[in-house]
Amino acid sequence: MIKYFNLYWEGQVNVLLNASDVQSILQTSATSTVIGYSSRAAADKITLTHASDASEKAVQSFLVNELKSLMSNPYTNSAPEINLPFAITSVPTIG
């Protein structure tokens, strides 16, 4: 069974991302965090754009901790809603 990041996005439909297959989470700037699924393919990465985080580590740390929590809990709630500490401003569309 797959678990998901169910990211709250104010004023938009929540962002549902596969958490079970995440291989990396890297905050690349104050406003961008990349969730990687395969280190070999650029298409297997999703870049979340969010409000500015001066530390350039808070969103990455938050998502890593949420991933740990999600994976250590039973499947009774495989997609709990997650509120990032900095508002999401953009998510790439797929399709």
C-alpha positions as CSV (number, residue, x, y, z in Angstrom):
1,M,0.0,0.0,0.0
2,I,1.3,3.5,-0.9
3,K,1.5,6.4,1.5
4,Y,1.2,10.0,0.3
5,F,2.2,13.5,1.2
6,N,-1.2,15.3,1.3
7,L,0.1,18.9,1.2
8,Y,-2.2,21.7,2.1
9,W,-2.2,24.5,-0.5
10,E,-4.3,27.5,0.5
11,G,-7.0,28.4,-2.0
12,Q,-6.1,25.4,-4.2
13,V,-6.8,21.6,-4.3
14,N,-4.3,19.9,-1.9
15,V,-1.2,18.4,-3.5
16,L,-1.0,14.6,-3.3
17,L,2.5,13.2,-3.8
18,N,3.7,9.6,-3.5
19,A,5.7,9.4,-0.3
20,S,6.5,5.7,-0.4
21,D,8.9,6.0,-3.3
22,V,10.8,9.2,-2.2
23,Q,14.5,8.8,-2.5
24,S,15.6,12.4,-1.6
25,I,14.3,15.7,-0.3
26,L,16.6,18.7,-0.9
27,Q,15.8,22.4,-0.3
28,T,17.8,24.0,-3.2
29,S,17.0,27.6,-2.2
30,A,15.0,29.8,0.1
31,T,11.9,29.2,-2.1
32,S,12.4,25.8,-3.7
33,T,12.4,22.2,-2.4
34,V,13.0,19.2,-4.7
35,I,11.5,15.8,-4.0
36,G,13.3,13.2,-5.9
37,Y,12.1,9.7,-6.9
38,S,15.0,8.7,-9.1
39,S,18.5,10.2,-9.2
40,R,18.9,9.3,-12.9
41,A,15.8,11.0,-14.4
42,A,15.0,14.7,-14.2
43,A,11.3,13.8,-14.8
44,D,11.3,11.9,-11.6
45,K,11.7,15.0,-9.5
46,I,9.1,17.5,-8.3
47,T,10.0,21.0,-7.4
48,L,7.8,22.7,-4.8
49,T,8.0,26.5,-4.8
50,H,7.1,28.0,-1.4
51,A,7.3,31.2,0.6
52,S,10.8,32.3,1.4
53,D,12.6,30.4,4.2
54,A,15.7,32.4,5.2
55,S,17.3,29.4,6.8
56,E,17.0,27.4,3.5
57,K,16.6,24.2,5.5
58,A,13.2,24.4,7.3
59,V,11.0,23.0,4.6
60,Q,13.5,20.2,3.8
61,S,13.7,19.3,7.6
62,F,10.0,19.5,7.9
63,L,9.3,17.1,5.0
64,V,12.0,14.7,6.1
65,N,10.4,14.5,9.6
66,E,6.9,14.1,8.1
67,L,8.2,11.3,5.8
68,K,9.7,9.5,8.9
69,S,6.5,9.9,10.8
70,L,4.3,8.8,7.8
71,M,6.4,5.7,7.2
72,S,6.5,4.6,10.8
73,N,2.7,4.8,11.2
74,P,0.1,2.2,10.2
75,Y,-1.8,2.4,6.9
76,T,-5.0,3.5,8.6
77,N,-4.4,7.0,7.4
78,S,-2.1,6.8,4.4
79,A,-2.5,10.4,3.4
80,P,-2.8,12.7,6.4
81,E,-3.0,16.5,5.6
82,I,0.3,18.2,6.0
83,N,0.7,22.0,6.5
84,L,4.2,23.2,5.4
85,P,5.7,25.8,7.6
86,F,5.9,28.1,4.5
87,A,3.0,28.4,2.1
88,I,3.2,26.6,-1.2
89,T,3.2,29.0,-4.1
90,S,3.6,26.7,-7.1
91,V,3.7,23.0,-8.0
92,P,4.4,21.8,-11.6
93,T,1.4,20.4,-13.4
94,I,1.7,16.9,-14.8
95,G,-0.2,15.7,-17.8
